Amino acid sequence: MHTHETHPAIIKRLRRAGGHLASVVEMLEQGKPCLDVAQQLQAVEKAITQAKKALIQDHLGHCLHHMVQVQDKGPGAQQPSLDEFRQITKYL
């Protein structure tokens, strides 16, 4: 299983964002003012952005740590971590 120390905090943040998003749907169904809805959508967007940022930063740190650990294990030992590093940066 692939987990990092920050995953529980990220899960908590995403659950909170999910709650905000459910509130936005209710607000729209109830005909609440667009300004209020937009404000809640901004909160959802920020929570998701922060969760993504934390996940990517943590993963990048993990990849870099792994590359340093295997640097003396011969040519190519760092390649899997380097490939993951490159792949996840497209989500920045």
PDB file of N, CA, C and O in Angstrom:
ATOM      1  N   MET A   1       0.851  -1.181   0.000  1.00  0.00           N
ATOM      2  CA  MET A   1       0.000   0.000   0.000  1.00  0.00           C
ATOM      3  C   MET A   1       0.891   1.236   0.000  1.00  0.00           C
ATOM      4  O   MET A   1       1.857   1.318   0.758  1.00  0.00           O
ATOM      5  N   HIS A   2       0.559   2.179  -0.844  1.00  0.00           N
ATOM      6  CA  HIS A   2       1.380   3.380  -1.020  1.00  0.00           C
ATOM      7  C   HIS A   2       0.790   4.537  -0.213  1.00  0.00           C
ATOM      8  O   HIS A   2      -0.147   5.195  -0.666  1.00  0.00           O
ATOM      9  N   THR A   3       1.328   4.784   0.965  1.00  0.00           N
ATOM     10  CA  THR A   3       0.848   5.896   1.786  1.00  0.00           C
ATOM     11  C   THR A   3       2.016   6.714   2.294  1.00  0.00           C
ATOM     12  O   THR A   3       3.144   6.233   2.391  1.00  0.00           O
ATOM     13  N   HIS A   4       1.722   7.945   2.612  1.00  0.00           N
ATOM     14  CA  HIS A   4       2.697   8.861   3.197  1.00  0.00           C
ATOM     15  C   HIS A   4       2.125   9.388   4.501  1.00  0.00           C
ATOM     16  O   HIS A   4       0.928   9.259   4.759  1.00  0.00           O
ATOM     17  N   GLU A   5       2.966   9.971   5.309  1.00  0.00           N
ATOM     18  CA  GLU A   5       2.533  10.509   6.606  1.00  0.00           C
ATOM     19  C   GLU A   5       1.463  11.581   6.460  1.00  0.00           C
ATOM     20  O   GLU A   5       0.627  11.748   7.348  1.00  0.00           O
ATOM     21  N   THR A   6       1.482  12.303   5.358  1.00  0.00           N
ATOM     22  CA  THR A   6       0.550  13.411   5.175  1.00  0.00           C
ATOM     23  C   THR A   6      -0.826  12.972   4.669  1.00  0.00           C
ATOM     24  O   THR A   6      -1.754  13.781   4.642  1.00  0.00           O
ATOM     25  N   HIS A   7      -0.974  11.716   4.270  1.00  0.00           N
ATOM     26  CA  HIS A   7      -2.252  11.274   3.695  1.00  0.00           C
ATOM     27  C   HIS A   7      -3.446  11.466   4.626  1.00  0.00           C
ATOM     28  O   HIS A   7      -4.490  11.914   4.151  1.00  0.00           O
ATOM     29  N   PRO A   8      -3.360  11.158   5.923  1.00  0.00           N
ATOM     30  CA  PRO A   8      -4.532  11.397   6.779  1.00  0.00           C
ATOM     31  C   PRO A   8      -4.976  12.864   6.787  1.00  0.00           C
ATOM     32  O   PRO A   8      -6.175  13.146   6.773  1.00  0.00           O
ATOM     33  N   ALA A   9      -4.033  13.784   6.809  1.00  0.00           N
ATOM     34  CA  ALA A   9      -4.383  15.208   6.794  1.00  0.00           C
ATOM     35  C   ALA A   9      -4.999  15.597   5.450  1.00  0.00           C
ATOM     36  O   ALA A   9      -5.920  16.411   5.394  1.00  0.00           O
ATOM     37  N   ILE A  10      -4.488  15.013   4.379  1.00  0.00           N
ATOM     38  CA  ILE A  10      -5.031  15.303   3.054  1.00  0.00           C
ATOM     39  C   ILE A  10      -6.453  14.760   2.938  1.00  0.00           C
ATOM     40  O   ILE A  10      -7.334  15.417   2.385  1.00  0.00           O
ATOM     41  N   ILE A  11      -6.666  13.563   3.461  1.00  0.00           N
ATOM     42  CA  ILE A  11      -8.009  12.974   3.453  1.00  0.00           C
ATOM     43  C   ILE A  11      -8.980  13.862   4.217  1.00  0.00           C
ATOM     44  O   ILE A  11     -10.100  14.104   3.767  1.00  0.00           O
ATOM     45  N   LYS A  12      -8.543  14.344   5.374  1.00  0.00           N
ATOM     46  CA  LYS A  12      -9.391  15.228   6.181  1.00  0.00           C
ATOM     47  C   LYS A  12      -9.743  16.499   5.402  1.00  0.00           C
ATOM     48  O   LYS A  12     -10.889  16.949   5.417  1.00  0.00           O
ATOM     49  N   ARG A  13      -8.763  17.060   4.733  1.00  0.00           N
ATOM     50  CA  ARG A  13      -8.986  18.278   3.948  1.00  0.00           C
ATOM     51  C   ARG A  13      -9.953  18.030   2.791  1.00  0.00           C
ATOM     52  O   ARG A  13     -10.814  18.863   2.508  1.00  0.00           O
ATOM     53  N   LEU A  14      -9.809  16.886   2.126  1.00  0.00           N
ATOM     54  CA  LEU A  14     -10.697  16.568   1.005  1.00  0.00           C
ATOM     55  C   LEU A  14     -12.117  16.274   1.472  1.00  0.00           C
ATOM     56  O   LEU A  14     -13.081  16.612   0.785  1.00  0.00           O
ATOM     57  N   ARG A  15     -12.248  15.653   2.627  1.00  0.00           N
ATOM     58  CA  ARG A  15     -13.597  15.412   3.167  1.00  0.00           C
ATOM     59  C   ARG A  15     -14.282  16.736   3.498  1.00  0.00           C
ATOM     60  O   ARG A  15     -15.482  16.904   3.278  1.00  0.00           O
ATOM     61  N   ARG A  16     -13.501  17.667   4.030  1.00  0.00           N
ATOM     62  CA  ARG A  16     -14.048  18.987   4.325  1.00  0.00           C
ATOM     63  C   ARG A  16     -14.487  19.671   3.031  1.00  0.00           C
ATOM     64  O   ARG A  16     -15.543  20.301   2.982  1.00  0.00           O
ATOM     65  N   ALA A  17     -13.672  19.544   1.988  1.00  0.00           N
ATOM     66  CA  ALA A  17     -14.025  20.128   0.691  1.00  0.00           C
ATOM     67  C   ALA A  17     -15.285  19.471   0.141  1.00  0.00           C
ATOM     68  O   ALA A  17     -16.126  20.142  -0.456  1.00  0.00           O
ATOM     69  N   GLY A  18     -15.418  18.153   0.341  1.00  0.00           N
ATOM     70  CA  GLY A  18     -16.621  17.451  -0.090  1.00  0.00           C
ATOM     71  C   GLY A  18     -17.855  17.970   0.621  1.00  0.00           C
ATOM     72  O   GLY A  18     -18.919  18.091   0.014  1.00  0.00           O
ATOM     73  N   GLY A  19     -17.722  18.277   1.895  1.00  0.00           N
ATOM     74  CA  GLY A  19     -18.831  18.861   2.653  1.00  0.00           C
ATOM     75  C   GLY A  19     -19.211  20.228   2.128  1.00  0.00           C
ATOM     76  O   GLY A  19     -20.391  20.557   2.009  1.00  0.00           O
ATOM     77  N   HIS A  20     -18.190  21.029   1.812  1.00  0.00           N
ATOM     78  CA  HIS A  20     -18.449  22.352   1.237  1.00  0.00           C
ATOM     79  C   HIS A  20     -19.155  22.215  -0.108  1.00  0.00           C
ATOM     80  O   HIS A  20     -20.078  22.970  -0.416  1.00  0.00           O
ATOM     81  N   LEU A  21     -18.714  21.249  -0.899  1.00  0.00           N
ATOM     82  CA  LEU A  21     -19.318  21.071  -2.212  1.00  0.00           C
ATOM     83  C   LEU A  21     -20.777  20.643  -2.090  1.00  0.00           C
ATOM     84  O   LEU A  21     -21.625  21.112  -2.848  1.00  0.00           O
ATOM     85  N   ALA A  22     -21.072  19.767  -1.152  1.00  0.00           N
ATOM     86  CA  ALA A  22     -22.465  19.373  -0.913  1.00  0.00           C
ATOM     87  C   ALA A  22     -23.299  20.589  -0.501  1.00  0.00           C
ATOM     88  O   ALA A  22     -24.455  20.722  -0.903  1.00  0.00           O
ATOM     89  N   SER A  23     -22.707  21.469   0.298  1.00  0.00           N
ATOM     90  CA  SER A  23     -23.401  22.696   0.703  1.00  0.00           C
ATOM     91  C   SER A  23     -23.684  23.595  -0.497  1.00  0.00           C
ATOM     92  O   SER A  23     -24.731  24.240  -0.563  1.00  0.00           O
ATOM     93  N   VAL A  24     -22.760  23.636  -1.433  1.00  0.00           N
ATOM     94  CA  VAL A  24     -22.947  24.450  -2.628  1.00  0.00           C
ATOM     95  C   VAL A  24     -24.140  23.931  -3.434  1.00  0.00           C
ATOM     96  O   VAL A  24     -24.966  24.709  -3.911  1.00  0.00           O
ATOM     97  N   VAL A  25     -24.216  22.621  -3.575  1.00  0.00           N
ATOM     98  CA  VAL A  25     -25.349  22.029  -4.312  1.00  0.00           C
ATOM     99  C   VAL A  25     -26.663  22.401  -3.625  1.00  0.00           C
ATOM    100  O   VAL A  25     -27.627  22.786  -4.286  1.00  0.00           O
ATOM    101  N   GLU A  26     -26.698  22.285  -2.303  1.00  0.00           N
ATOM    102  CA  GLU A  26     -27.907  22.650  -1.556  1.00  0.00           C
ATOM    103  C   GLU A  26     -28.244  24.122  -1.726  1.00  0.00           C
ATOM    104  O   GLU A  26     -29.407  24.494  -1.880  1.00  0.00           O
ATOM    105  N   MET A  27     -27.209  24.955  -1.695  1.00  0.00           N
ATOM    106  CA  MET A  27     -27.439  26.391  -1.853  1.00  0.00           C
ATOM    107  C   MET A  27     -28.069  26.694  -3.207  1.00  0.00           C
ATOM    108  O   MET A  27     -28.985  27.511  -3.308  1.00  0.00           O
ATOM    109  N   LEU A  28     -27.571  26.031  -4.240  1.00  0.00           N
ATOM    110  CA  LEU A  28     -28.133  26.239  -5.575  1.00  0.00           C
ATOM    111  C   LEU A  28     -29.572  25.743  -5.644  1.00  0.00           C
ATOM    112  O   LEU A  28     -30.433  26.394  -6.237  1.00  0.00           O
ATOM    113  N   GLU A  29     -29.828  24.589  -5.038  1.00  0.00           N
ATOM    114  CA  GLU A  29     -31.186  24.045  -5.031  1.00  0.00           C
ATOM    115  C   GLU A  29     -32.156  24.951  -4.274  1.00  0.00           C
ATOM    116  O   GLU A  29     -33.340  25.014  -4.605  1.00  0.00           O
ATOM    117  N   GLN A  30     -31.656  25.646  -3.268  1.00  0.00           N
ATOM    118  CA  GLN A  30     -32.493  26.525  -2.456  1.00  0.00           C
ATOM    119  C   GLN A  30     -32.582  27.937  -3.030  1.00  0.00           C
ATOM    120  O   GLN A  30     -33.300  28.782  -2.496  1.00  0.00           O
ATOM    121  N   GLY A  31     -31.854  28.192  -4.113  1.00  0.00           N
ATOM    122  CA  GLY A  31     -31.913  29.507  -4.737  1.00  0.00           C
ATOM    123  C   GLY A  31     -31.169  30.589  -3.968  1.00  0.00           C
ATOM    124  O   GLY A  31     -31.558  31.757  -4.000  1.00  0.00           O
ATOM    125  N   LYS A  32     -30.108  30.207  -3.283  1.00  0.00           N
ATOM    126  CA  LYS A  32     -29.312  31.189  -2.527  1.00  0.00           C
ATOM    127  C   LYS A  32     -28.633  32.162  -3.487  1.00  0.00           C
ATOM    128  O   LYS A  32     -28.448  31.845  -4.662  1.00  0.00           O
ATOM    129  N   PRO A  33     -28.261  33.343  -2.996  1.00  0.00           N
ATOM    130  CA  PRO A  33     -27.605  34.345  -3.847  1.00  0.00           C
ATOM    131  C   PRO A  33     -26.299  33.828  -4.466  1.00  0.00           C
ATOM    132  O   PRO A  33     -25.527  33.114  -3.827  1.00  0.00           O
ATOM    133  N   CYS A  34     -26.083  34.207  -5.708  1.00  0.00           N
ATOM    134  CA  CYS A  34     -24.899  33.755  -6.445  1.00  0.00           C
ATOM    135  C   CYS A  34     -23.597  34.138  -5.739  1.00  0.00           C
ATOM    136  O   CYS A  34     -22.621  33.389  -5.788  1.00  0.00           O
ATOM    137  N   LEU A  35     -23.579  35.289  -5.092  1.00  0.00           N
ATOM    138  CA  LEU A  35     -22.379  35.711  -4.382  1.00  0.00           C
ATOM    139  C   LEU A  35     -22.031  34.723  -3.275  1.00  0.00           C
ATOM    140  O   LEU A  35     -20.864  34.380  -3.088  1.00  0.00           O
ATOM    141  N   ASP A  36     -23.035  34.269  -2.549  1.00  0.00           N
ATOM    142  CA  ASP A  36     -22.799  33.286  -1.485  1.00  0.00           C
ATOM    143  C   ASP A  36     -22.321  31.954  -2.058  1.00  0.00           C
ATOM    144  O   ASP A  36     -21.432  31.311  -1.498  1.00  0.00           O
ATOM    145  N   VAL A  37     -22.914  31.548  -3.172  1.00  0.00           N
ATOM    146  CA  VAL A  37     -22.525  30.294  -3.816  1.00  0.00           C
ATOM    147  C   VAL A  37     -21.082  30.387  -4.317  1.00  0.00           C
ATOM    148  O   VAL A  37     -20.285  29.468  -4.128  1.00  0.00           O
ATOM    149  N   ALA A  38     -20.767  31.498  -4.949  1.00  0.00           N
ATOM    150  CA  ALA A  38     -19.407  31.694  -5.464  1.00  0.00           C
ATOM    151  C   ALA A  38     -18.385  31.663  -4.336  1.00  0.00           C
ATOM    152  O   ALA A  38     -17.293  31.119  -4.501  1.00  0.00           O
ATOM    153  N   GLN A  39     -18.726  32.234  -3.212  1.00  0.00           N
ATOM    154  CA  GLN A  39     -17.828  32.239  -2.050  1.00  0.00           C
ATOM    155  C   GLN A  39     -17.571  30.809  -1.576  1.00  0.00           C
ATOM    156  O   GLN A  39     -16.434  30.454  -1.268  1.00  0.00           O
ATOM    157  N   GLN A  40     -18.612  29.995  -1.517  1.00  0.00           N
ATOM    158  CA  GLN A  40     -18.447  28.599  -1.106  1.00  0.00           C
ATOM    159  C   GLN A  40     -17.645  27.805  -2.139  1.00  0.00           C
ATOM    160  O   GLN A  40     -16.824  26.961  -1.780  1.00  0.00           O
ATOM    161  N   LEU A  41     -17.887  28.080  -3.419  1.00  0.00           N
ATOM    162  CA  LEU A  41     -17.115  27.409  -4.461  1.00  0.00           C
ATOM    163  C   LEU A  41     -15.632  27.765  -4.363  1.00  0.00           C
ATOM    164  O   LEU A  41     -14.766  26.927  -4.616  1.00  0.00           O
ATOM    165  N   GLN A  42     -15.353  28.994  -4.000  1.00  0.00           N
ATOM    166  CA  GLN A  42     -13.960  29.423  -3.804  1.00  0.00           C
ATOM    167  C   GLN A  42     -13.326  28.630  -2.673  1.00  0.00           C
ATOM    168  O   GLN A  42     -12.164  28.236  -2.769  1.00  0.00           O
ATOM    169  N   ALA A  43     -14.078  28.391  -1.602  1.00  0.00           N
ATOM    170  CA  ALA A  43     -13.565  27.609  -0.469  1.00  0.00           C
ATOM    171  C   ALA A  43     -13.284  26.167  -0.895  1.00  0.00           C
ATOM    172  O   ALA A  43     -12.275  25.587  -0.495  1.00  0.00           O
ATOM    173  N   VAL A  44     -14.170  25.591  -1.701  1.00  0.00           N
ATOM    174  CA  VAL A  44     -13.968  24.225  -2.206  1.00  0.00           C
ATOM    175  C   VAL A  44     -12.710  24.167  -3.065  1.00  0.00           C
ATOM    176  O   VAL A  44     -11.866  23.286  -2.900  1.00  0.00           O
ATOM    177  N   GLU A  45     -12.602  25.112  -3.974  1.00  0.00           N
ATOM    178  CA  GLU A  45     -11.450  25.153  -4.875  1.00  0.00           C
ATOM    179  C   GLU A  45     -10.139  25.290  -4.099  1.00  0.00           C
ATOM    180  O   GLU A  45      -9.161  24.605  -4.399  1.00  0.00           O
ATOM    181  N   LYS A  46     -10.124  26.164  -3.115  1.00  0.00           N
ATOM    182  CA  LYS A  46      -8.909  26.377  -2.322  1.00  0.00           C
ATOM    183  C   LYS A  46      -8.546  25.116  -1.540  1.00  0.00           C
ATOM    184  O   LYS A  46      -7.372  24.751  -1.472  1.00  0.00           O
ATOM    185  N   ALA A  47      -9.528  24.454  -0.957  1.00  0.00           N
ATOM    186  CA  ALA A  47      -9.267  23.241  -0.184  1.00  0.00           C
ATOM    187  C   ALA A  47      -8.690  22.146  -1.070  1.00  0.00           C
ATOM    188  O   ALA A  47      -7.757  21.448  -0.673  1.00  0.00           O
ATOM    189  N   ILE A  48      -9.239  21.995  -2.260  1.00  0.00           N
ATOM    190  CA  ILE A  48      -8.747  20.970  -3.178  1.00  0.00           C
ATOM    191  C   ILE A  48      -7.338  21.321  -3.665  1.00  0.00           C
ATOM    192  O   ILE A  48      -6.471  20.451  -3.750  1.00  0.00           O
ATOM    193  N   THR A  49      -7.118  22.583  -3.978  1.00  0.00           N
ATOM    194  CA  THR A  49      -5.788  23.027  -4.418  1.00  0.00           C
ATOM    195  C   THR A  49      -4.750  22.774  -3.337  1.00  0.00           C
ATOM    196  O   THR A  49      -3.652  22.302  -3.633  1.00  0.00           O
ATOM    197  N   GLN A  50      -5.082  23.081  -2.091  1.00  0.00           N
ATOM    198  CA  GLN A  50      -4.147  22.860  -0.990  1.00  0.00           C
ATOM    199  C   GLN A  50      -3.888  21.365  -0.773  1.00  0.00           C
ATOM    200  O   GLN A  50      -2.762  20.972  -0.467  1.00  0.00           O
ATOM    201  N   ALA A  51      -4.903  20.544  -0.925  1.00  0.00           N
ATOM    202  CA  ALA A  51      -4.730  19.099  -0.782  1.00  0.00           C
ATOM    203  C   ALA A  51      -3.813  18.570  -1.881  1.00  0.00           C
ATOM    204  O   ALA A  51      -2.921  17.763  -1.619  1.00  0.00           O
ATOM    205  N   LYS A  52      -4.036  19.024  -3.102  1.00  0.00           N
ATOM    206  CA  LYS A  52      -3.184  18.600  -4.219  1.00  0.00           C
ATOM    207  C   LYS A  52      -1.742  19.044  -3.997  1.00  0.00           C
ATOM    208  O   LYS A  52      -0.808  18.276  -4.230  1.00  0.00           O
ATOM    209  N   LYS A  53      -1.567  20.258  -3.557  1.00  0.00           N
ATOM    210  CA  LYS A  53      -0.230  20.790  -3.305  1.00  0.00           C
ATOM    211  C   LYS A  53       0.489  19.963  -2.234  1.00  0.00           C
ATOM    212  O   LYS A  53       1.659  19.617  -2.396  1.00  0.00           O
ATOM    213  N   ALA A  54      -0.205  19.653  -1.157  1.00  0.00           N
ATOM    214  CA  ALA A  54       0.406  18.863  -0.086  1.00  0.00           C
ATOM    215  C   ALA A  54       0.776  17.470  -0.580  1.00  0.00           C
ATOM    216  O   ALA A  54       1.852  16.963  -0.263  1.00  0.00           O
ATOM    217  N   LEU A  55      -0.105  16.855  -1.349  1.00  0.00           N
ATOM    218  CA  LEU A  55       0.157  15.517  -1.877  1.00  0.00           C
ATOM    219  C   LEU A  55       1.377  15.520  -2.791  1.00  0.00           C
ATOM    220  O   LEU A  55       2.260  14.673  -2.657  1.00  0.00           O
ATOM    221  N   ILE A  56       1.427  16.467  -3.714  1.00  0.00           N
ATOM    222  CA  ILE A  56       2.540  16.524  -4.668  1.00  0.00           C
ATOM    223  C   ILE A  56       3.845  16.844  -3.962  1.00  0.00           C
ATOM    224  O   ILE A  56       4.865  16.213  -4.240  1.00  0.00           O
ATOM    225  N   GLN A  57       3.836  17.807  -3.059  1.00  0.00           N
ATOM    226  CA  GLN A  57       5.069  18.142  -2.342  1.00  0.00           C
ATOM    227  C   GLN A  57       5.587  16.950  -1.546  1.00  0.00           C
ATOM    228  O   GLN A  57       6.789  16.683  -1.522  1.00  0.00           O
ATOM    229  N   ASP A  58       4.686  16.247  -0.904  1.00  0.00           N
ATOM    230  CA  ASP A  58       5.083  15.081  -0.131  1.00  0.00           C
ATOM    231  C   ASP A  58       5.665  14.007  -1.047  1.00  0.00           C
ATOM    232  O   ASP A  58       6.685  13.395  -0.729  1.00  0.00           O
ATOM    233  N   HIS A  59       5.020  13.787  -2.166  1.00  0.00           N
ATOM    234  CA  HIS A  59       5.497  12.763  -3.093  1.00  0.00           C
ATOM    235  C   HIS A  59       6.848  13.147  -3.690  1.00  0.00           C
ATOM    236  O   HIS A  59       7.724  12.294  -3.833  1.00  0.00           O
ATOM    237  N   LEU A  60       7.024  14.410  -4.036  1.00  0.00           N
ATOM    238  CA  LEU A  60       8.306  14.858  -4.570  1.00  0.00           C
ATOM    239  C   LEU A  60       9.416  14.647  -3.541  1.00  0.00           C
ATOM    240  O   LEU A  60      10.515  14.207  -3.881  1.00  0.00           O
ATOM    241  N   GLY A  61       9.121  14.960  -2.299  1.00  0.00           N
ATOM    242  CA  GLY A  61      10.099  14.730  -1.232  1.00  0.00           C
ATOM    243  C   GLY A  61      10.440  13.252  -1.112  1.00  0.00           C
ATOM    244  O   GLY A  61      11.600  12.890  -0.914  1.00  0.00           O
ATOM    245  N   HIS A  62       9.428  12.402  -1.232  1.00  0.00           N
ATOM    246  CA  HIS A  62       9.640  10.955  -1.158  1.00  0.00           C
ATOM    247  C   HIS A  62      10.526  10.486  -2.320  1.00  0.00           C
ATOM    248  O   HIS A  62      11.447   9.695  -2.117  1.00  0.00           O
ATOM    249  N   CYS A  63      10.252  10.968  -3.523  1.00  0.00           N
ATOM    250  CA  CYS A  63      11.052  10.590  -4.694  1.00  0.00           C
ATOM    251  C   CYS A  63      12.500  11.038  -4.539  1.00  0.00           C
ATOM    252  O   CYS A  63      13.430  10.280  -4.818  1.00  0.00           O
ATOM    253  N   LEU A  64      12.680  12.276  -4.091  1.00  0.00           N
ATOM    254  CA  LEU A  64      14.041  12.789  -3.917  1.00  0.00           C
ATOM    255  C   LEU A  64      14.790  12.002  -2.851  1.00  0.00           C
ATOM    256  O   LEU A  64      15.967  11.685  -3.019  1.00  0.00           O
ATOM    257  N   HIS A  65      14.118  11.692  -1.773  1.00  0.00           N
ATOM    258  CA  HIS A  65      14.738  10.904  -0.700  1.00  0.00           C
ATOM    259  C   HIS A  65      15.160   9.532  -1.236  1.00  0.00           C
ATOM    260  O   HIS A  65      16.255   9.053  -0.943  1.00  0.00           O
ATOM    261  N   HIS A  66      14.287   8.912  -2.015  1.00  0.00           N
ATOM    262  CA  HIS A  66      14.605   7.601  -2.582  1.00  0.00           C
ATOM    263  C   HIS A  66      15.796   7.689  -3.529  1.00  0.00           C
ATOM    264  O   HIS A  66      16.664   6.817  -3.517  1.00  0.00           O
ATOM    265  N   MET A  67      15.842   8.742  -4.353  1.00  0.00           N
ATOM    266  CA  MET A  67      16.963   8.888  -5.290  1.00  0.00           C
ATOM    267  C   MET A  67      18.286   9.036  -4.557  1.00  0.00           C
ATOM    268  O   MET A  67      19.302   8.496  -4.994  1.00  0.00           O
ATOM    269  N   VAL A  68      18.283   9.756  -3.456  1.00  0.00           N
ATOM    270  CA  VAL A  68      19.505   9.929  -2.667  1.00  0.00           C
ATOM    271  C   VAL A  68      19.921   8.603  -2.035  1.00  0.00           C
ATOM    272  O   VAL A  68      21.109   8.283  -1.976  1.00  0.00           O
ATOM    273  N   GLN A  69      18.950   7.839  -1.568  1.00  0.00           N
ATOM    274  CA  GLN A  69      19.253   6.552  -0.935  1.00  0.00           C
ATOM    275  C   GLN A  69      19.862   5.550  -1.906  1.00  0.00           C
ATOM    276  O   GLN A  69      20.736   4.774  -1.518  1.00  0.00           O
ATOM    277  N   VAL A  70      19.425   5.551  -3.148  1.00  0.00           N
ATOM    278  CA  VAL A  70      19.893   4.542  -4.100  1.00  0.00           C
ATOM    279  C   VAL A  70      20.995   5.044  -5.029  1.00  0.00           C
ATOM    280  O   VAL A  70      21.374   4.348  -5.971  1.00  0.00           O
ATOM    281  N   GLN A  71      21.507   6.235  -4.774  1.00  0.00           N
ATOM    282  CA  GLN A  71      22.480   6.822  -5.692  1.00  0.00           C
ATOM    283  C   GLN A  71      23.734   5.978  -5.864  1.00  0.00           C
ATOM    284  O   GLN A  71      24.369   6.039  -6.917  1.00  0.00           O
ATOM    285  N   ASP A  72      24.107   5.198  -4.864  1.00  0.00           N
ATOM    286  CA  ASP A  72      25.317   4.394  -4.979  1.00  0.00           C
ATOM    287  C   ASP A  72      25.015   2.926  -5.303  1.00  0.00           C
ATOM    288  O   ASP A  72      25.870   2.062  -5.106  1.00  0.00           O
ATOM    289  N   LYS A  73      23.831   2.647  -5.789  1.00  0.00           N
ATOM    290  CA  LYS A  73      23.459   1.275  -6.149  1.00  0.00           C
ATOM    291  C   LYS A  73      23.649   1.014  -7.640  1.00  0.00           C
ATOM    292  O   LYS A  73      23.224  -0.024  -8.148  1.00  0.00           O
ATOM    293  N   GLY A  74      24.266   1.922  -8.321  1.00  0.00           N
ATOM    294  CA  GLY A  74      24.577   1.698  -9.725  1.00  0.00           C
ATOM    295  C   GLY A  74      23.694   2.483 -10.670  1.00  0.00           C
ATOM    296  O   GLY A  74      22.678   3.055 -10.274  1.00  0.00           O
ATOM    297  N   PRO A  75      24.105   2.497 -11.942  1.00  0.00           N
ATOM    298  CA  PRO A  75      23.360   3.230 -12.960  1.00  0.00           C
ATOM    299  C   PRO A  75      21.935   2.683 -13.105  1.00  0.00           C
ATOM    300  O   PRO A  75      21.714   1.472 -13.118  1.00  0.00           O
ATOM    301  N   GLY A  76      21.009   3.580 -13.208  1.00  0.00           N
ATOM    302  CA  GLY A  76      19.620   3.193 -13.416  1.00  0.00           C
ATOM    303  C   GLY A  76      18.813   2.978 -12.157  1.00  0.00           C
ATOM    304  O   GLY A  76      17.589   2.871 -12.227  1.00  0.00           O
ATOM    305  N   ALA A  77      19.458   2.913 -11.010  1.00  0.00           N
ATOM    306  CA  ALA A  77      18.729   2.658  -9.762  1.00  0.00           C
ATOM    307  C   ALA A  77      17.781   3.813  -9.421  1.00  0.00           C
ATOM    308  O   ALA A  77      16.745   3.611  -8.787  1.00  0.00           O
ATOM    309  N   GLN A  78      18.145   5.005  -9.843  1.00  0.00           N
ATOM    310  CA  GLN A  78      17.333   6.184  -9.545  1.00  0.00           C
ATOM    311  C   GLN A  78      16.219   6.403 -10.569  1.00  0.00           C
ATOM    312  O   GLN A  78      15.322   7.213 -10.336  1.00  0.00           O
ATOM    313  N   GLN A  79      16.262   5.709 -11.673  1.00  0.00           N
ATOM    314  CA  GLN A  79      15.348   5.978 -12.782  1.00  0.00           C
ATOM    315  C   GLN A  79      13.871   5.889 -12.416  1.00  0.00           C
ATOM    316  O   GLN A  79      13.117   6.780 -12.805  1.00  0.00           O
ATOM    317  N   PRO A  80      13.407   4.862 -11.686  1.00  0.00           N
ATOM    318  CA  PRO A  80      11.973   4.817 -11.355  1.00  0.00           C
ATOM    319  C   PRO A  80      11.512   6.052 -10.577  1.00  0.00           C
ATOM    320  O   PRO A  80      10.445   6.599 -10.859  1.00  0.00           O
ATOM    321  N   SER A  81      12.301   6.488  -9.609  1.00  0.00           N
ATOM    322  CA  SER A  81      11.925   7.680  -8.841  1.00  0.00           C
ATOM    323  C   SER A  81      11.968   8.927  -9.711  1.00  0.00           C
ATOM    324  O   SER A  81      11.113   9.804  -9.590  1.00  0.00           O
ATOM    325  N   LEU A  82      12.945   9.005 -10.572  1.00  0.00           N
ATOM    326  CA  LEU A  82      13.052  10.156 -11.472  1.00  0.00           C
ATOM    327  C   LEU A  82      11.864  10.204 -12.423  1.00  0.00           C
ATOM    328  O   LEU A  82      11.335  11.279 -12.709  1.00  0.00           O
ATOM    329  N   ASP A  83      11.447   9.042 -12.911  1.00  0.00           N
ATOM    330  CA  ASP A  83      10.277   8.986 -13.794  1.00  0.00           C
ATOM    331  C   ASP A  83       9.013   9.440 -13.065  1.00  0.00           C
ATOM    332  O   ASP A  83       8.216  10.201 -13.615  1.00  0.00           O
ATOM    333  N   GLU A  84       8.828   8.974 -11.825  1.00  0.00           N
ATOM    334  CA  GLU A  84       7.662   9.402 -11.041  1.00  0.00           C
ATOM    335  C   GLU A  84       7.712  10.901 -10.782  1.00  0.00           C
ATOM    336  O   GLU A  84       6.695  11.590 -10.862  1.00  0.00           O
ATOM    337  N   PHE A  85       8.902  11.396 -10.471  1.00  0.00           N
ATOM    338  CA  PHE A  85       9.102  12.828 -10.233  1.00  0.00           C
ATOM    339  C   PHE A  85       8.625  13.621 -11.446  1.00  0.00           C
ATOM    340  O   PHE A  85       7.882  14.593 -11.308  1.00  0.00           O
ATOM    341  N   ARG A  86       9.052  13.206 -12.621  1.00  0.00           N
ATOM    342  CA  ARG A  86       8.669  13.905 -13.851  1.00  0.00           C
ATOM    343  C   ARG A  86       7.163  13.814 -14.100  1.00  0.00           C
ATOM    344  O   ARG A  86       6.533  14.793 -14.499  1.00  0.00           O
ATOM    345  N   GLN A  87       6.598  12.637 -13.862  1.00  0.00           N
ATOM    346  CA  GLN A  87       5.177  12.442 -14.137  1.00  0.00           C
ATOM    347  C   GLN A  87       4.298  13.297 -13.235  1.00  0.00           C
ATOM    348  O   GLN A  87       3.324  13.887 -13.704  1.00  0.00           O
ATOM    349  N   ILE A  88       4.626  13.373 -11.949  1.00  0.00           N
ATOM    350  CA  ILE A  88       3.742  14.101 -11.033  1.00  0.00           C
ATOM    351  C   ILE A  88       3.858  15.607 -11.203  1.00  0.00           C
ATOM    352  O   ILE A  88       2.926  16.335 -10.864  1.00  0.00           O
ATOM    353  N   THR A  89       4.984  16.090 -11.722  1.00  0.00           N
ATOM    354  CA  THR A  89       5.132  17.545 -11.882  1.00  0.00           C
ATOM    355  C   THR A  89       4.162  18.121 -12.909  1.00  0.00           C
ATOM    356  O   THR A  89       3.932  19.331 -12.918  1.00  0.00           O
ATOM    357  N   LYS A  90       3.590  17.287 -13.769  1.00  0.00           N
ATOM    358  CA  LYS A  90       2.630  17.823 -14.746  1.00  0.00           C
ATOM    359  C   LYS A  90       1.341  18.290 -14.061  1.00  0.00           C
ATOM    360  O   LYS A  90       0.538  18.996 -14.670  1.00  0.00           O
ATOM    361  N   TYR A  91       1.144  17.904 -12.818  1.00  0.00           N
ATOM    362  CA  TYR A  91      -0.050  18.311 -12.079  1.00  0.00           C
ATOM    363  C   TYR A  91       0.163  19.575 -11.242  1.00  0.00           C
ATOM    364  O   TYR A  91      -0.743  20.018 -10.536  1.00  0.00           O
ATOM    365  N   LEU A  92       1.337  20.137 -11.324  1.00  0.00           N
ATOM    366  CA  LEU A  92       1.599  21.370 -10.575  1.00  0.00           C
ATOM    367  C   LEU A  92       0.880  22.547 -11.201  1.00  0.00           C
ATOM    368  O   LEU A  92       0.984  23.669 -10.706  1.00  0.00           O
TER     369      LEU A  92
END
